[in-house]
Every structure is written in structure tokens, then in C-alpha cells.
């Protein structure tokens, strides 16, 4: 007997008029011509074309690719591997263009996908406008020169909004959400292993990372005992680990298979978060652990913190001791702390407080050129000062709106849905609250890699699919259970 799989009513399952076949002719002709000119360019274009066709036929591939590729390539500087963009940005551009092409094809068939904005999405749109359009107009009215840096920084939140939209449109079912979650855990595991080895200076990982993953061209940053991994930013690695640790805890609480394996992965994520060597990351771990225990209603999870903490302290003592040594300075504070305060007081607070600039912001660019610095720039190392600097009171209010809307909805979804969407919502509420707390120290809202993961989780938690029926094969049966 032949069993036909049910098809979804959403347009992603509709049979399009063979877009792959239509694209093969020009794609093949272009490949032959370019192969004679430059084989590498030809191979790259064929790969891009193939990915675009795949996304047109199977939209969920866009979310899968972004989930995996972003944390593994986001630390590559723009122009280092491909012109202008980072590899993950190029991937997002290709995926977005393919989804637009699919939408046009469906529109010709009379099918028009509907997308209604939720409160979270309106708040995200408000943040994007307040960090770009408004400060640029304010600079124009003041006859202030708009630099290339200002234009690039004004696109940051729009980029994250695009990542959110791509995942939001391409993922429509609960199984697709679950695949994204497991892919996120897999990619985070690779990032975690590299971060731990980098912080302990093992297996020449620092030398390998020096080929492409050099933060802003500053090779000296790789010599520090901190795990920046493929994100080239230790604090972002810690954020990514905390978000994925929340996913692990939520999955374990659902009593699915491979709980022991997930527990081991969770310990790995804690080790990687500590390997970042950031005091703020330790605070984020504590906040995240407490919040996870509350959301999944498993307060006993907090009891695991003692043995896990002891294991982390033993395994990563070289990293911890290096950070604690900073308190032996003349001032009694680490140099990074005093340097952070001096930079804020000398470079950012005076312009922010002059001429009421905190109302509409100073400018989108969040750094100032200082030749004496190793990287050539000084960045704003306070998330809330960054909000006022880049968009003033309006951006700060939009951020508060976004945090409130996200926390309220994700908590409700995490408590009400015992499926993959509920797991994504758990990761989202933990991510948003941890990010909000750590914004006291740095602009974690826009940290590369971790911010992408946060907005991907926001899109997955917004998935409209109904809760999937419980699959008995994925449930761990209690001891002594009687089955028919």
C-alpha cells in the first residue's frame, strides 16, 4: 500500500513550476563560460546558484544554513574572505534574494503569503529606525558629516531584522523548528570546543584562527587566554553558550532521548562560557541558570551548579587565574576595567551630554579613531550608553519595548508549549534577559554571532505551527512503567 505524506497548506509545500529546471540552463551556460575564465569563481557562482534554487524549492534550507554557517564564519572580517561582506552576510543576502524570488513566483500563481507584524516585530522595526534614520537625519540637520562608518553602523539592526525575517518566513512547522534547534546546538558545540582549546593554547588552535579569525586585524588579541573562537569575540562566545545552554535545559526537561548526551553538551557550553575570560559572562551564567530553572520548573537544576562549577574551575584554572591576576594592579582593579571607564569619560560621555545630544543621539558609529590603540579605535563599552549615543532616548525606549514584548510573549509560549517552539521560547527569554543585564557592560544586543542566534530564536519562537503531538518514541519511560 502506498502512503502519501500529508502536505501543508502553507505555500512552502506547493509545487512550483519547476524553478530548478528553469534555472539549470542559464546556470549551466554561465558555469561553462566562467570555468574557462576562472574555475574558482565559476565554482563559487555555481554553489551560490545551487543554494538559491534549493531555497526557492525548500525555504527552510535558508534557516538551516544561517543557523549553522553564522556562528562558524561570523568572526571573519569583511573583505577577508569575500569582498565587502562577511560570509554569513553574503549567505543571508543570497537566501533573502531566493525567498523574494519564490514570493514573486507564488504571486504569479495567485498565492500571496501574509505576514502580520507582532508587537515584537513592531518593536524591532522601531529599534532599526531609531538607530539609523533618525540619527542620520539629526546629523544632516546639524550639518555634521556622515561617514562611511555611520552608514555601516546604521545598518546593523536592519541586518538582524533581515535575519529574523528570513527565518520567520522560511520556518513554518514544528519539525523544522526542532531541526534548527539541533543544528544550533551542533554549531555551538564546534564553537565551544575551539574556544576551550584556544583559551588553553592547545593543538595550535590560535595559529589556525590567525589565518582568518583575527578581530579587526589585531593579531595580539589571539595571544590572550580567552576563547573568542570563530566569533573572534570572547563575550559573544559566552552569550552564544548561555543561549544554547538554555535550549539544552529545555530539551532535557521534555524527557526526550539522549538526555545524558545533552547533559554533557551542557557542561561543555559552561566550560566554553567561562573560557571567554569575562566577568560579565560569569554573571550571565548565573542569571541564565536561575531563569532556566524558573521557566522549565526544575529548581533542582540549580543543584547541578556546584559540581559543574567545581569541574569548570579545575579544567579552566589557567584562564580564571589570569583574570584574577588583574586585581593585583596598583589601583586594585583590572586594567580592562579602568580603561573602560577612562574611555567612556574621555571619548563618549562629553559629546553625549553636550547640546542635548542624548535626546536623538550623537551618531550611528559606535567607535572613535584613536591611533594609540592597538586596533586603531576605541569602542563604546556600555550597552546603555551605546543606545543613547546611537539613537538617543527614542532608541532606548524602543529597546525597552522590545525587551518587554519579547520577555512577556516568550515566557507565555515557553510555559504553554511542550514542543520545539516552547524550547525556542525558553532560549529566547533567557537570551533576552541575560542580554539586557549584560548591556550594563557592553552592547550585547549587536554582538556578532550571539545577536544572530538571539534573533533566530525570536523567529523560531514565533512559528505559527500548532503544537506537535507527543511522540512516545522520544520519551524516556520511567522505571517500572508498564506498557501494553
Beta strands, then each sheet from edge to edge (+ up, - down):
strand 1: 367-369
strand 2: 377-379
sheet 1: 1+ 2-
end
